[in-house]
Amino acid sequence: MWQLLAGSATLLQEGRAPYLVKICFLAAAGALAANVALTGLLLKTSMTNYPGGSAISTFHKLIPPTVSPPPHVHICNLAAQSGVTLFQHLNAPPYPDALFLWPQSTPPVRSWTYNRTENLTIGDLTSATQFTHLISEVPPLDPDITRDWNLMATIPAFNRVVFDKELVLHRPLEVPRKFFDVIRVEQRDQLWIYERR
């Protein structure tokens, strides 16, 4: 692609480019621009497609590492499949060496428990008193949740890509100013972080 673009540009600069070379140059430049635009859209989409990673990061920001008693958090299936990894279990062994390079970063006195047990209902999680927190895909409107758990945070994630044809068709003069609004990534709430009441 780059070679075709560079060769066409050289012929255009010398002024001896037939129409076919001009068409090839425009096609190569258009393909390159489309590639950059699509790469940007897919990058933005993939950044919003890992709600589990966002949830565990948010959880660590909400709970200080020295809290007592140490949290026992249940990680639901969606969170486990979409970004929660062992490397993000910051307050449980094995502790990454780099974690303690900064001042005031010491391992907790008692390690936290990150639990990924599958096929547990909200009733099971509520009756098991060792769970202090949940990262769950059950929305806060569920009566089993609202009775026993407090909502701490909501985690949005990728829902779909939206093309704003109203902007393009009815307000085309605004497109240059709102270029990144023509195609946008729409998110919806997919994970919730709860604390036992």
Number of C-alpha atoms within 10 A of each C-alpha: 12 10 9 15 17 14 14 20 18 13 15 15 9 8 9 10 15 10 9 10 18 15 13 16 21 15 15 19 17 12 13 15 12 12 12 12 12 12 12 12 17 13 12 14 20 13 13 17 18 21 26 27 20 20 26 24 16 16 19 14 10 12 11 12 20 16 12 11 10 18 22 17 22 24 24 22 18 17 25 19 14 15 18 23 13 12 10 14 19 20 24 17 13 10 15 14 7 7 13 12 9 8 7 7 10 14 17 17 12 15 19 21 18 19 13 15 10 11 9 13 11 16 11 10 15 19 11 10 10 13 18 20 23 29 26 23 17 17 16 19 8 10 10 14 19 14 12 15 19 16 17 15 16 20 21 19 22 19 15 12 14 12 13 12 12 10 16 14 10 9 10 12 11 11 14 10 8 12 12 10 14 15 14 16 18 14 16 12 14 20 25 22 27 24 17 15 11
